[in-house]
């Protein structure tokens, strides 16, 4: 069994990016379990709060899930040509306390995707994430990229993926990433 943790950089209840993660889970090859990180309990990072009370339990629980997982899938919307504060905050907390980034992220296979109603398909957001991901030490998959533009047409009212061509691209993307993860985890 290959376990992937999906981290969605949107808190919206009707997020296209949550829908994209759901589609990735549905279209993943047999033997793959995709878990949603659900970021709702992670507070805004504050160094004084960390000093006073330590790393919050919601963060340490997610850190342990990531350590145990075989790979990470980051699904990001695009806000003003960058990724979201929610995603940045989550990545910052997950690297705490000092030195934790190597344990949590070091060499962990990671893929990026994202959806937006606009025409850019989150290319700017994904590109903006690269310096942060390098600093965390992830093993970034450089296979076929998946940028979902026009998300309002790709998903129906219930946020089910209805675009057949996109479904094929999502299946190819997830299968390629899973192949990379399995290659990396071989002894």
N, C-alpha and C positions, 0 to 999 in steps of 0.2 A: 504494500500500500504506500503510495506517495501522498504526503500531506503538504498542502499549500495553504498559506495564510494570505487572505486577501485584505488589503488595507485600502479603504475607500476614503478619499480626501474630501468627502462631502457629508454634511450633517442633514441635508434635506431629506424629508420623508419620501418624496417622490423624485429621487435623484436618478438621472440617467446613468450615472456611474455605478450606483448600487445595482441598477438593472443590468449593466454590462458585466459586473462581477457575477451576478446570478446566471447570466448567459454563459460566461466562461465556465462556471461550475457545471452547468447542464451539458455543455459541449465537450467537456474534458474526457480524455480516454478512460476506459474502464480501469479500475484500480487507483483512481485519483480521488482524494477527498479534499474539497476546497472549503476552508473555514473562513467566515467573515470575522474580522478583528473587532468590529463594533466599538467605535471610539468614544461613545457617549459619556463614559465615566472618567475620561482623562482630563484633568484640569489644565488651565492655562499655566505654562511653565513660569515659575518664579524662583529664582535662586535662593532668596531668603526663606521661602517656604520649604525648599529642599533641605536647607541647612537646619531649620527648626524641626521638621517632622519627617525628613527623609523622602525617599521615592514613594509615591502613592501606591497602594496595593493594586489598583487597576493597571498601573504601568508595570509593576513587577510581574503580575499575572500574564500580561501580554508578552513581556520579555521572555518568560519561560515557554510560552506557546511558540514563539518564534525560534528559540533555541531548539526545541523539540521538532519543529517542522523541517521539511526538506527544502522548501523554497518560499519566496514571497512574491506576491503579485500586487503592485501598487497601481491603483486605478484613480486617476486624478482628473477633476474638472480643470478648466482654465479660467482664471480670473485675471484680467488685465495683463495678458501675456505671461502669466506665471502660474505656479501651483498655489494651493490654498493655504491660508494660515493654519487651518486644522491639521493638514498633513505636515507642515513644518513643525508645529507644536508637538505632534505625536513623535516625529522622528527625533526631535530634540530630547523629549522625555525618555525615549527608548535608549538613548545613548548615555543616560545617567545611572548611577553616579559616575564620576570621572573614571574612565577605563572600561566602562561597560560596553561601549560600542564594539570592541573587538569580540567580546563573548557573544553578543547578541547578533551582530551583523557580519562579522569577519568571515569572508569567503562564502556567505550565504547566497545561493542563486536567487536573482531577482529579475523580474520583468516589469516593464512599464506599459500601461495603456491608459486610455481615457476617452471620454465622450463629451461632446459639446453640441448645443443646438447650432452654433455658428459654423463657418466654413473652414476654420483652421484645424479642426480635429485634434486639439490639445498638443500640437507639435511644440509650441512655445513653452507650455507648462512642463512637458517631458524634458525638453532641453534644459530648462531652468533647474530641474531636479538633479542634473548630472553632477555638479560640484558637491552637493550635499551627499549624494550616494557614494562618490569617490572618497569623501572624508570618512564615511562610515565603514568603508572597506568591503562593500558587497561585491559579489561576483555577478556583474551585470550581463544579462543575456543580450547578445547583439544580433539576434535572429530577425526575421521579418517584423517590422514595427506595425503597431495597430493604433491608428488615429481615427476615431469615430467622429465625423462631422455630420451635421444635419440629424442629430439624435432624435429630434421631434418626429421625424418621419420613419426612423429606423425602429422605434418602439411604439407599441399601441397604447391605448388609455390605461391598461393595466401594467404597463412597463414590460411587456413581453417583446422580445426581439422578433420583428416581423419581416425584416429585410433579408431575403434569401441569400443575396450576394454577400452581405455582411456576415450572416451566419456562417457561411463557408470560410470567410476570412478569420472569424473568431475561432472556429474549430482548428484551422491551420495554425493560428497563433498559439493557442493553448497546447496543442499537440507538440509543436516545436519546442515550446518552453519546457514541457514535461520531459521530452527527450533530453534536453540539456540538463535538467535537474537529475534525471536518472544517470546520466553520464558522470556528473560531478559526484554523486553519492556512491558510485562504485568504489570498492576498496582497491 
